[in-house]
């Protein structure tokens, strides 16, 4: 596990654009821009002091 970085957008885009994922999500579709903004939100949260939220990525 580690914090998100900008380069993670591609891996996140793969699963977030999968129809099976979208079936159970409130999103109906995802674009590269959507995913980049989503990840940037997590990166911005990493800089907060004190850090009150923590989203991490699990690498397999």
matplotlib code that plots the C-alpha trace (Angstrom):
import matplotlib.pyplot as plt

x = [0.0, 1.1, -0.2, -1.6, 0.6, -0.4, 0.9, -1.8, -4.5, -4.1, -4.6, -7.5, -9.0, -8.9, -11.0, -13.3, -14.2, -15.1, -18.8, -19.0, -17.5, -19.8, -22.8, -22.4, -21.1, -23.0, -21.0, -22.4, -19.1, -15.6, -13.2, -9.4, -10.1, -12.6, -10.0, -7.2, -9.3, -10.3, -6.6, -5.6, -8.2, -6.3, -2.9, -4.2, -5.4, -1.9, -0.6, -3.1, -1.7, -2.9, -3.8, -7.3, -8.0, -5.9, -6.7, -4.1, -3.6, -3.1, -0.4, -0.6]
y = [0.0, 3.5, 7.0, 7.8, 9.5, 11.1, 8.2, 5.9, 7.4, 4.7, 1.8, 3.5, 4.3, 0.7, -0.5, 2.6, 2.3, -1.4, -2.0, -4.3, -1.6, 1.0, -1.3, -0.8, 2.8, 6.0, 7.0, 5.9, 6.4, 7.7, 9.7, 10.2, 13.7, 12.4, 9.9, 12.4, 14.8, 12.0, 11.1, 14.7, 15.1, 12.3, 13.9, 17.2, 15.6, 14.1, 17.7, 18.7, 19.4, 17.7, 15.0, 13.9, 11.6, 8.9, 7.2, 4.6, 2.4, -1.4, -2.8, -6.4]
z = [0.0, -0.7, -1.3, -4.8, -7.3, -10.6, -12.7, -11.0, -13.2, -15.9, -13.5, -11.9, -15.3, -16.2, -13.3, -13.1, -16.8, -16.4, -17.0, -14.0, -11.7, -13.2, -12.6, -8.8, -8.9, -8.9, -12.0, -15.4, -17.2, -16.5, -18.7, -18.3, -17.1, -14.4, -13.1, -13.1, -11.1, -8.7, -8.1, -7.7, -4.9, -3.0, -3.7, -2.4, 0.7, 1.3, 1.7, 4.4, 7.9, 9.9, 7.5, 8.5, 5.5, 4.0, 0.7, -0.5, -3.5, -3.1, -5.4, -6.4]

ax = plt.figure().add_subplot(projection="3d")
ax.plot(x, y, z, "-o")
ax.set_aspect("equal")
plt.show()
